[in-house]
Amino acid sequence: MRVVVTDYNFEDLGIEREVFESIGAEVVGADAGTEAEVREAAEGADALLNQYAPVGPAAFDAAPDLRAVGRYGVGVDTVDLDAATERGVWVLNVPSYCEDEVSTHTLSLLLACERQVARFDSAIEDGDWDWKIGRPIFRQRGRTLGLAGFGKIPQRLARKASTLGLDVIAYDPYVDREELAEHDVEKVAFDGLLERSDAISVHTPLTDETRGLFDREAFAAMDEESVIVNTARGAVIDVEALADALEAGEIRGAGLDVLPEEPPDESPLVGREDVVLTPHVGWYSEESIVELRRTVAEDVARVLEGEAPENPVNDLGPE
């Protein structure tokens, strides 16, 4: 059996090899970045492990014996689910591994924006020691944090934010009011989220419904002293609209761990004093990276051994 890792930025594939050698499977690492490169790498594969490269119909056609594609992460927008399902290929993810890391990173970005950490640091490097550079800065207790989406990560964030005295509201059409109330979170409509939040944290998946959810109209509806944080999917925010909103003073700042294009190429957000950027690192800790890799590799191994996967994304019906 042959397992191809389409792309990865780990130091090695030792964890994967340990898992697959136990079932007699060979692990081959590739450096694919395009659909054509993924197709070439996938030839003859029984399974794929995938990080960022696009896995489209051509890859499935190049590997007629393919049985599973395992995605390093929660989201699977790199994989064509319809093409996989049509060909009877399991798509697997890691739905739970970094809730602590992402919720903590989100809070870090929020506080960096609210307390103007990056701006003060940059000013001091330039020889400017002046607390007034960061004005205005507001006390967090009593302010309102709005959550767009209310899955496991924002649930943990809500608990952490409450220790700072933040009031938490959430927009999520798929979570009922009673469940939100169990977390001491008020359910609001999207308009209410925009109008009432002093800070908004984005936690939605990337779907047709959420792509560009935060657009020019959304930013215009937000308070001019509000900030937005995104540790979910970059394309949920229209970055051109965000840059224009910041330039026009419609909102005060942004903290982003994800962008539509990673790494960004001439993004209007890079270099702005009112934007804090991190390189899609919210998921990372030494513990989480091991958990991520081992979990998805072991699930792919289950499929190759004829067992049912634990974390399927698509439905292939009974085995």
C-alpha distance (Angstrom), angle and dihedral (degrees) to the residues before:
residue distance angle dihedral
M1 . . .
R2 3.79 . .
V3 3.81 125.2 .
V4 3.81 115.7 -169.6
V5 3.79 121.6 -160.5
T6 3.79 101.3 -152.0
D7 3.82 94.9 -159.7
Y8 3.78 138.0 -16.7
N9 3.78 141.2 167.5
F10 3.80 97.3 -153.6
E11 3.78 119.7 118.6
D12 3.80 91.5 -113.4
L13 3.80 142.6 -19.6
G14 3.78 96.4 -109.8
I15 3.80 95.4 127.1
E16 3.79 92.5 49.4
R17 3.79 93.1 47.2
E18 3.79 91.2 50.4
V19 3.81 90.7 53.8
F20 3.80 97.7 44.5
E21 3.78 98.6 39.4
S22 3.79 86.8 63.1
I23 3.83 88.8 65.8
G24 3.80 95.7 37.8
A25 3.81 96.7 -103.6
E26 3.80 125.9 142.5
V27 3.81 119.3 -131.6
V28 3.80 118.8 -146.3
G29 3.80 121.6 -173.6
A30 3.81 119.8 -147.9
D31 3.79 133.6 -176.4
A32 3.79 100.0 -140.3
G33 3.77 121.5 161.0
T34 3.80 104.2 163.2
E35 3.79 134.7 49.2
A36 3.80 89.9 -107.9
E37 3.79 91.6 52.9
V38 3.79 91.3 47.4
R39 3.81 90.2 50.5
E40 3.79 90.8 52.5
A41 3.80 92.8 46.8
A42 3.82 92.5 47.3
E43 3.81 95.8 58.8
G44 3.80 109.6 123.9
A45 3.79 94.5 3.3
D46 3.79 123.9 144.5
A47 3.81 91.5 -165.5
L48 3.79 140.1 6.5
L49 3.76 131.9 -145.5
N50 3.78 111.8 -157.9
Q51 3.79 136.1 -167.7
Y52 3.82 114.0 167.4
A53 3.82 108.2 -25.5
P54 3.84 118.0 105.3
V55 3.80 115.0 -104.5
G56 3.80 106.7 -159.4
P57 3.82 137.9 163.3
A58 3.81 92.7 -75.1
A59 3.80 90.8 61.9
F60 3.80 91.6 52.2
D61 3.81 91.5 47.7
A62 3.81 90.2 51.3
A63 3.80 91.3 54.7
P64 3.82 109.1 46.7
D65 3.83 91.2 170.8
L66 3.80 93.2 52.9
R67 3.79 112.5 133.4
A68 3.79 105.9 170.2
V69 3.79 144.2 16.4
G70 3.78 114.4 -159.6
R71 3.82 117.7 -161.9
Y72 3.78 120.6 -150.9
G73 3.80 96.6 -131.2
V74 3.77 146.4 21.9
G75 3.80 99.3 -78.2
V76 3.80 121.1 67.3
D77 3.81 100.5 -169.5
T78 3.83 89.1 123.8
V79 3.82 89.9 67.1
D80 3.81 126.2 70.7
L81 3.81 98.1 -127.8
D82 3.81 95.0 -172.3
A83 3.80 92.1 53.1
A84 3.79 91.3 47.6
T85 3.79 94.1 48.7
E86 3.80 93.3 46.4
R87 3.80 88.8 56.0
G88 3.79 95.3 44.2
V89 3.82 94.9 -110.8
W90 3.78 120.0 147.3
V91 3.80 116.5 -129.3
L92 3.79 111.8 -154.3
N93 3.79 132.4 -172.8
V94 3.80 140.1 175.4
P95 3.79 103.4 -108.8
S96 3.79 96.9 178.7
Y97 3.79 124.9 32.4
C98 3.81 113.4 96.8
E99 3.80 108.6 37.2
D100 3.81 91.8 123.9
E101 3.80 93.6 46.8
V102 3.81 97.4 47.3
S103 3.80 95.2 42.6
T104 3.80 90.1 49.5
H105 3.80 92.2 46.7
T106 3.79 90.2 48.9
L107 3.78 90.8 53.3
S108 3.81 89.1 47.1
L109 3.81 91.5 54.3
L110 3.79 91.0 45.9
L111 3.80 92.6 52.4
A112 3.80 92.1 42.9
C113 3.81 88.4 56.7
E114 3.79 96.0 41.5
R115 3.82 94.6 45.4
Q116 3.83 94.2 38.5
V117 3.81 91.8 -127.7
A118 3.80 97.7 160.9
R119 3.81 93.5 44.9
F120 3.82 92.5 52.0
D121 3.81 91.4 47.1
S122 3.81 92.3 50.3
A123 3.80 92.0 47.3
I124 3.79 92.6 51.3
E125 3.82 90.1 51.0
D126 3.81 86.4 55.3
G127 3.81 90.4 51.3
D128 3.80 96.1 -104.1
W129 3.84 113.2 132.9
D130 3.81 103.1 -178.5
W131 3.81 128.1 131.2
K132 3.81 91.0 -159.5
I133 3.83 91.6 70.1
G134 3.80 90.1 80.9
R135 3.79 98.3 49.0
P136 2.95 129.3 169.3
I137 3.81 102.6 45.0
F138 3.79 118.3 163.5
R139 3.79 132.7 -155.2
Q140 3.81 108.9 -104.2
R141 3.79 97.2 -144.5
G142 3.78 108.8 95.8
R143 3.81 95.6 15.3
T144 3.81 120.7 120.3
L145 3.78 124.3 -113.9
G146 3.80 113.9 -162.1
L147 3.79 120.3 -156.7
A148 3.80 121.7 -155.1
G149 3.79 100.0 -154.1
F150 3.79 128.0 8.9
G151 3.79 110.9 -139.9
K152 3.79 127.0 130.8
I153 3.81 96.7 -63.7
P154 3.82 97.7 51.1
Q155 3.80 88.8 43.7
R156 3.80 88.8 60.2
L157 3.79 91.0 42.3
A158 3.80 90.2 53.7
R159 3.80 90.6 56.3
K160 3.81 92.1 48.3
A161 3.80 92.9 45.3
S162 3.79 92.0 51.0
T163 3.81 89.8 61.8
L164 3.83 86.9 63.6
G165 3.77 90.7 53.3
L166 3.81 95.1 -107.0
D167 3.79 118.3 151.7
V168 3.80 109.2 -132.2
I169 3.80 128.0 -146.9
A170 3.81 126.9 171.6
Y171 3.78 141.3 -158.0
D172 3.79 113.4 -152.1
P173 3.81 119.3 138.1
Y174 3.80 90.4 -163.1
V175 3.82 97.7 56.2
D176 3.80 119.1 70.8
R177 3.78 126.3 -130.5
E178 3.80 93.8 -110.1
E179 3.80 94.1 56.1
L180 3.80 91.3 49.0
A181 3.80 90.3 49.0
E182 3.80 89.4 56.8
H183 3.82 86.0 65.0
D184 3.84 92.7 44.9
V185 3.79 89.0 -109.7
E186 3.80 124.3 134.4
K187 3.80 118.8 -133.5
V188 3.81 115.2 -130.1
A189 3.78 138.2 172.4
F190 3.79 119.2 -108.1
D191 3.79 91.7 -100.5
G192 3.79 89.4 52.2
L193 3.78 90.9 50.2
L194 3.80 91.3 54.7
E195 3.78 95.8 44.3
R196 3.81 100.1 43.0
S197 3.80 104.4 36.7
D198 3.79 123.1 99.3
A199 3.81 86.3 -170.8
I200 3.79 130.4 14.9
S201 3.79 124.3 -154.9
V202 3.81 117.6 -162.9
H203 3.82 118.3 -139.2
T204 3.80 105.3 153.8
P205 3.79 126.0 123.6
L206 3.80 117.0 -114.7
T207 3.80 108.4 -99.5
D208 3.79 136.3 141.7
E209 3.80 85.6 -92.6
T210 3.80 96.0 53.8
R211 3.81 103.1 34.2
G212 3.80 106.4 115.9
L213 3.81 90.9 0.1
F214 3.79 89.5 147.6
D215 3.79 100.8 56.8
R216 3.80 136.4 146.1
E217 3.78 92.4 -71.0
A218 3.80 91.9 50.6
F219 3.80 94.0 49.9
A220 3.79 91.2 47.4
A221 3.81 88.7 56.5
M222 3.81 93.9 52.2
D223 3.80 124.0 92.4
E224 3.81 113.6 -94.0
E225 3.82 90.4 -124.7
S226 3.82 94.0 51.0
V227 3.80 128.6 107.2
I228 3.79 132.4 -152.8
V229 3.80 128.0 -144.1
N230 3.81 126.4 -167.8
T231 3.80 125.8 -168.7
A232 3.81 95.3 148.6
R233 3.82 119.1 69.2
G234 3.79 124.1 -23.3
A235 3.79 97.9 -137.3
V236 3.81 92.9 59.8
I237 3.81 84.2 80.8
D238 3.80 122.1 57.6
V239 3.81 96.6 -134.3
E240 3.81 94.5 -163.3
A241 3.80 89.1 54.2
L242 3.81 90.1 46.6
A243 3.81 92.2 51.7
D244 3.79 90.7 49.5
A245 3.81 91.6 47.6
L246 3.80 91.0 51.9
E247 3.80 91.5 46.8
A248 3.80 91.0 49.9
G249 3.80 92.9 47.1
E250 3.81 92.8 -117.8
I251 3.82 89.2 133.5
R252 3.81 131.2 15.0
G253 3.79 105.7 -131.8
A254 3.79 151.4 -26.1
G255 3.79 137.6 -137.0
L256 3.79 113.4 -160.5
D257 3.79 131.1 -178.5
V258 3.81 92.8 169.5
L259 3.79 133.7 47.8
P260 3.83 133.6 -177.2
E261 3.81 88.5 -112.7
E262 3.79 118.1 37.8
P263 2.94 118.6 -135.3
P264 3.81 92.0 22.7
D265 3.78 119.8 -120.4
E266 3.82 110.7 -147.7
S267 3.81 92.2 -29.7
P268 3.83 114.3 -175.7
L269 3.81 87.6 -133.5
V270 3.81 98.0 60.5
G271 3.79 113.4 99.1
R272 3.80 96.8 16.0
E273 3.80 115.2 135.8
D274 3.81 90.5 -143.4
V275 3.82 93.9 55.9
V276 3.80 127.0 74.8
L277 3.82 113.5 -161.8
T278 3.81 130.7 -169.9
P279 3.84 125.5 -178.9
H280 3.84 102.5 -107.8
V281 3.79 89.4 -76.4
G282 3.80 101.3 133.9
W283 3.81 92.2 105.0
Y284 3.80 94.7 53.6
S285 3.77 132.4 108.3
E286 3.78 127.6 129.0
E287 3.80 88.1 -106.1
S288 3.79 96.9 46.4
I289 3.79 96.1 50.7
V290 3.80 91.6 56.6
E291 3.80 91.2 45.9
L292 3.80 91.4 49.0
R293 3.78 96.4 51.1
R294 3.78 97.5 41.1
T295 3.82 94.5 46.0
V296 3.80 96.1 53.8
A297 3.80 94.1 39.9
E298 3.79 92.2 51.8
D299 3.81 91.2 48.9
V300 3.80 91.8 51.5
A301 3.80 88.4 48.3
R302 3.81 89.3 54.8
V303 3.79 90.5 56.9
L304 3.81 92.3 47.6
E305 3.82 88.4 51.6
G306 3.81 90.9 53.2
E307 3.79 95.8 -105.0
A308 3.80 128.5 128.2
P309 3.82 114.4 -96.7
E310 3.79 120.5 -116.3
N311 3.81 96.9 -143.5
P312 3.80 109.8 36.8
V313 3.79 118.4 165.9
N314 3.79 97.3 -171.1
D315 3.79 128.9 47.1
L316 3.79 116.5 -120.9
G317 3.78 94.0 168.0
P318 3.82 124.2 -126.1
E319 3.81 116.8 -10.8
